Amino acid sequence: MKLNVIRIFLIILLVGTFYIIFGFSSQNATESSGISKKVSETIVEITNKDKPIQEKNEIVKFLEPIIRKLAHFSIYTVVGFLLMTLFFTYKISINKKIIISLILGFIYACSDELHQTFVAGRSGEARDVLIDTSGVFIGICISYVIYRIYKKQFVIKNKNSKF
């Protein structure tokens, strides 16, 4: 029963993350770049208060694509983490967990880029699929490390108990 609740919770989080990604991908080019620009401007304003406006604008131009790619990478890191954590609730080999998580993340990244080709001013890019899939892989690694730490602590606790 407890395992099913955890699985349902993870699936809800995963679907919610997919929904957020879909929402961002549904924005037209102007809306999408507007968000990246706003984040870049905020970062520049906080970190470069004393610089002239022209220099700030140059930094914003430089930062904007980096912020956009970091957003891709970050949200897909969450996807990889949630997928792998979900598969840790099943009794399948670690290799299968990793491969299935990576394949599912890759498929969603491909479908997301395909979706963007239908949105005004947007395009699907193989580079973004690579960035997204890299994020999935890092999320898988983070989940795996946390799982190993948890298992190690759990085993140590059980060895030390006097039952």
LUMFI-743798 format. One record per residue (C-alpha): residue number from 0; residue in three letters; chain; x, y, z. Coordinates in nm, 3 decimals. Layout:
<rs>
+-----+------+-----+---------+---------+---------+
! seq ! type ! mol !       u !       v !       w !
+-----+------+-----+---------+---------+---------+
! NUM !  ALA !   A !       X !       Y !       Z !
...
+-----+------+-----+---------+---------+---------+
</rs>
This chain:
<rs>
+-----+------+-----+---------+---------+---------+
! seq ! type ! mol !       u !       v !       w !
+-----+------+-----+---------+---------+---------+
!   0 !  MET !   A !   0.000 !   0.000 !   0.000 !
!   1 !  LYS !   A !   0.274 !   0.247 !   0.102 !
!   2 !  LEU !   A !   0.468 !   0.174 !  -0.219 !
!   3 !  ASN !   A !   0.161 !   0.244 !  -0.433 !
!   4 !  VAL !   A !   0.111 !   0.581 !  -0.262 !
!   5 !  ILE !   A !   0.474 !   0.672 !  -0.332 !
!   6 !  ARG !   A !   0.437 !   0.563 !  -0.696 !
!   7 !  ILE !   A !   0.119 !   0.766 !  -0.742 !
!   8 !  PHE !   A !   0.284 !   1.070 !  -0.583 !
!   9 !  LEU !   A !   0.588 !   1.040 !  -0.814 !
!  10 !  ILE !   A !   0.365 !   0.994 !  -1.119 !
!  11 !  ILE !   A !   0.167 !   1.306 !  -1.024 !
!  12 !  LEU !   A !   0.492 !   1.503 !  -0.989 !
!  13 !  LEU !   A !   0.614 !   1.367 !  -1.323 !
!  14 !  VAL !   A !   0.290 !   1.452 !  -1.504 !
!  15 !  GLY !   A !   0.298 !   1.798 !  -1.343 !
!  16 !  THR !   A !   0.654 !   1.848 !  -1.469 !
!  17 !  PHE !   A !   0.550 !   1.736 !  -1.817 !
!  18 !  TYR !   A !   0.260 !   1.982 !  -1.799 !
!  19 !  ILE !   A !   0.497 !   2.267 !  -1.709 !
!  20 !  ILE !   A !   0.731 !   2.174 !  -1.997 !
!  21 !  PHE !   A !   0.436 !   2.156 !  -2.236 !
!  22 !  GLY !   A !   0.320 !   2.499 !  -2.120 !
!  23 !  PHE !   A !   0.660 !   2.658 !  -2.177 !
!  24 !  SER !   A !   0.685 !   2.490 !  -2.519 !
!  25 !  SER !   A !   0.341 !   2.623 !  -2.613 !
!  26 !  GLN !   A !   0.457 !   2.983 !  -2.578 !
!  27 !  ASN !   A !   0.530 !   3.163 !  -2.904 !
!  28 !  ALA !   A !   0.882 !   3.287 !  -2.971 !
!  29 !  THR !   A !   0.816 !   3.636 !  -2.831 !
!  30 !  GLU !   A !   0.671 !   3.506 !  -2.503 !
!  31 !  SER !   A !   0.945 !   3.246 !  -2.464 !
!  32 !  SER !   A !   1.235 !   3.481 !  -2.528 !
!  33 !  GLY !   A !   1.065 !   3.743 !  -2.309 !
!  34 !  ILE !   A !   1.090 !   3.515 !  -2.008 !
!  35 !  SER !   A !   1.458 !   3.437 !  -2.072 !
!  36 !  LYS !   A !   1.530 !   3.806 !  -2.123 !
!  37 !  LYS !   A !   1.350 !   3.903 !  -1.801 !
!  38 !  VAL !   A !   1.550 !   3.647 !  -1.600 !
!  39 !  SER !   A !   1.874 !   3.766 !  -1.765 !
!  40 !  GLU !   A !   1.791 !   4.130 !  -1.692 !
!  41 !  THR !   A !   1.719 !   4.048 !  -1.327 !
!  42 !  ILE !   A !   2.050 !   3.864 !  -1.290 !
!  43 !  VAL !   A !   2.240 !   4.148 !  -1.458 !
!  44 !  GLU !   A !   2.066 !   4.410 !  -1.246 !
!  45 !  ILE !   A !   2.155 !   4.227 !  -0.925 !
!  46 !  THR !   A !   2.515 !   4.148 !  -1.018 !
!  47 !  ASN !   A !   2.611 !   4.459 !  -1.220 !
!  48 !  LYS !   A !   2.433 !   4.752 !  -1.055 !
!  49 !  ASP !   A !   2.708 !   5.005 !  -1.123 !
!  50 !  LYS !   A !   2.765 !   4.929 !  -1.493 !
!  51 !  PRO !   A !   2.633 !   5.155 !  -1.769 !
!  52 !  ILE !   A !   2.304 !   5.055 !  -1.936 !
!  53 !  GLN !   A !   2.475 !   4.974 !  -2.267 !
!  54 !  GLU !   A !   2.710 !   4.728 !  -2.097 !
!  55 !  LYS !   A !   2.420 !   4.573 !  -1.906 !
!  56 !  ASN !   A !   2.231 !   4.523 !  -2.234 !
!  57 !  GLU !   A !   2.533 !   4.347 !  -2.386 !
!  58 !  ILE !   A !   2.555 !   4.114 !  -2.087 !
!  59 !  VAL !   A !   2.180 !   4.043 !  -2.113 !
!  60 !  LYS !   A !   2.222 !   3.953 !  -2.482 !
!  61 !  PHE !   A !   2.504 !   3.718 !  -2.389 !
!  62 !  LEU !   A !   2.319 !   3.561 !  -2.096 !
!  63 !  GLU !   A !   1.978 !   3.509 !  -2.256 !
!  64 !  PRO !   A !   2.060 !   3.195 !  -2.462 !
!  65 !  ILE !   A !   2.254 !   3.050 !  -2.168 !
!  66 !  ILE !   A !   1.956 !   3.102 !  -1.936 !
!  67 !  ARG !   A !   1.728 !   2.939 !  -2.195 !
!  68 !  LYS !   A !   1.951 !   2.630 !  -2.226 !
!  69 !  LEU !   A !   1.993 !   2.608 !  -1.847 !
!  70 !  ALA !   A !   1.615 !   2.611 !  -1.815 !
!  71 !  HIS !   A !   1.594 !   2.318 !  -2.058 !
!  72 !  PHE !   A !   1.866 !   2.130 !  -1.874 !
!  73 !  SER !   A !   1.721 !   2.199 !  -1.527 !
!  74 !  ILE !   A !   1.362 !   2.097 !  -1.593 !
!  75 !  TYR !   A !   1.478 !   1.778 !  -1.762 !
!  76 !  THR !   A !   1.706 !   1.706 !  -1.466 !
!  77 !  VAL !   A !   1.386 !   1.701 !  -1.261 !
!  78 !  VAL !   A !   1.232 !   1.462 !  -1.517 !
!  79 !  GLY !   A !   1.530 !   1.225 !  -1.493 !
!  80 !  PHE !   A !   1.526 !   1.239 !  -1.114 !
!  81 !  LEU !   A !   1.154 !   1.163 !  -1.094 !
!  82 !  LEU !   A !   1.169 !   0.884 !  -1.352 !
!  83 !  MET !   A !   1.460 !   0.711 !  -1.182 !
!  84 !  THR !   A !   1.310 !   0.755 !  -0.837 !
!  85 !  LEU !   A !   0.985 !   0.605 !  -0.967 !
!  86 !  PHE !   A !   1.170 !   0.304 !  -1.110 !
!  87 !  PHE !   A !   1.349 !   0.252 !  -0.779 !
!  88 !  THR !   A !   1.008 !   0.144 !  -0.646 !
!  89 !  TYR !   A !   1.013 !  -0.156 !  -0.884 !
!  90 !  LYS !   A !   1.220 !  -0.472 !  -0.859 !
!  91 !  ILE !   A !   1.412 !  -0.451 !  -1.184 !
!  92 !  SER !   A !   1.786 !  -0.434 !  -1.239 !
!  93 !  ILE !   A !   1.964 !  -0.103 !  -1.196 !
!  94 !  ASN !   A !   2.074 !  -0.111 !  -1.560 !
!  95 !  LYS !   A !   1.713 !  -0.146 !  -1.676 !
!  96 !  LYS !   A !   1.606 !   0.136 !  -1.447 !
!  97 !  ILE !   A !   1.870 !   0.365 !  -1.594 !
!  98 !  ILE !   A !   1.801 !   0.265 !  -1.956 !
!  99 !  ILE !   A !   1.422 !   0.292 !  -1.925 !
! 100 !  SER !   A !   1.448 !   0.631 !  -1.749 !
! 101 !  LEU !   A !   1.688 !   0.761 !  -2.012 !
! 102 !  ILE !   A !   1.479 !   0.634 !  -2.304 !
! 103 !  LEU !   A !   1.157 !   0.780 !  -2.163 !
! 104 !  GLY !   A !   1.327 !   1.114 !  -2.098 !
! 105 !  PHE !   A !   1.471 !   1.115 !  -2.450 !
! 106 !  ILE !   A !   1.132 !   1.032 !  -2.603 !
! 107 !  TYR !   A !   0.965 !   1.315 !  -2.412 !
! 108 !  ALA !   A !   1.244 !   1.556 !  -2.513 !
! 109 !  CYS !   A !   1.190 !   1.457 !  -2.879 !
! 110 !  SER !   A !   0.814 !   1.499 !  -2.850 !
! 111 !  ASP !   A !   0.866 !   1.838 !  -2.685 !
! 112 !  GLU !   A !   1.086 !   1.960 !  -2.969 !
! 113 !  LEU !   A !   0.837 !   1.824 !  -3.222 !
! 114 !  HIS !   A !   0.560 !   2.011 !  -3.039 !
! 115 !  GLN !   A !   0.759 !   2.334 !  -3.067 !
! 116 !  THR !   A !   0.763 !   2.307 !  -3.447 !
! 117 !  PHE !   A !   0.387 !   2.371 !  -3.440 !
! 118 !  VAL !   A !   0.420 !   2.689 !  -3.229 !
! 119 !  ALA !   A !   0.457 !   3.031 !  -3.398 !
! 120 !  GLY !   A !   0.820 !   3.138 !  -3.427 !
! 121 !  ARG !   A !   0.952 !   2.827 !  -3.254 !
! 122 !  SER !   A !   1.151 !   2.539 !  -3.393 !
! 123 !  GLY !   A !   1.255 !   2.193 !  -3.282 !
! 124 !  GLU !   A !   1.629 !   2.155 !  -3.242 !
! 125 !  ALA !   A !   1.836 !   1.840 !  -3.206 !
! 126 !  ARG !   A !   2.073 !   2.040 !  -2.985 !
! 127 !  ASP !   A !   1.789 !   2.097 !  -2.738 !
! 128 !  VAL !   A !   1.710 !   1.724 !  -2.735 !
! 129 !  LEU !   A !   2.074 !   1.663 !  -2.646 !
! 130 !  ILE !   A !   2.064 !   1.926 !  -2.371 !
! 131 !  ASP !   A !   1.734 !   1.786 !  -2.240 !
! 132 !  THR !   A !   1.861 !   1.427 !  -2.245 !
! 133 !  SER !   A !   2.179 !   1.536 !  -2.067 !
! 134 !  GLY !   A !   1.959 !   1.686 !  -1.798 !
! 135 !  VAL !   A !   1.767 !   1.359 !  -1.773 !
! 136 !  PHE !   A !   2.095 !   1.172 !  -1.730 !
! 137 !  ILE !   A !   2.213 !   1.405 !  -1.452 !
! 138 !  GLY !   A !   1.875 !   1.366 !  -1.279 !
! 139 !  ILE !   A !   1.916 !   0.989 !  -1.300 !
! 140 !  CYS !   A !   2.264 !   1.019 !  -1.147 !
! 141 !  ILE !   A !   2.138 !   1.239 !  -0.864 !
! 142 !  SER !   A !   1.858 !   0.994 !  -0.789 !
! 143 !  TYR !   A !   2.102 !   0.703 !  -0.794 !
! 144 !  VAL !   A !   2.344 !   0.875 !  -0.554 !
! 145 !  ILE !   A !   2.062 !   0.962 !  -0.312 !
! 146 !  TYR !   A !   1.931 !   0.605 !  -0.334 !
! 147 !  ARG !   A !   2.277 !   0.461 !  -0.257 !
! 148 !  ILE !   A !   2.319 !   0.693 !   0.042 !
! 149 !  TYR !   A !   1.972 !   0.601 !   0.167 !
! 150 !  LYS !   A !   2.038 !   0.228 !   0.124 !
! 151 !  LYS !   A !   2.374 !   0.256 !   0.298 !
! 152 !  GLN !   A !   2.217 !   0.440 !   0.593 !
! 153 !  PHE !   A !   1.929 !   0.192 !   0.605 !
! 154 !  VAL !   A !   2.168 !  -0.106 !   0.607 !
! 155 !  ILE !   A !   2.387 !   0.053 !   0.876 !
! 156 !  LYS !   A !   2.080 !   0.124 !   1.094 !
! 157 !  ASN !   A !   1.957 !  -0.235 !   1.057 !
! 158 !  LYS !   A !   2.300 !  -0.379 !   1.141 !
! 159 !  ASN !   A !   2.320 !  -0.165 !   1.456 !
! 160 !  SER !   A !   1.975 !  -0.253 !   1.584 !
! 161 !  LYS !   A !   1.960 !  -0.526 !   1.846 !
! 162 !  PHE !   A !   1.655 !  -0.706 !   1.721 !
+-----+------+-----+---------+---------+---------+
</rs>
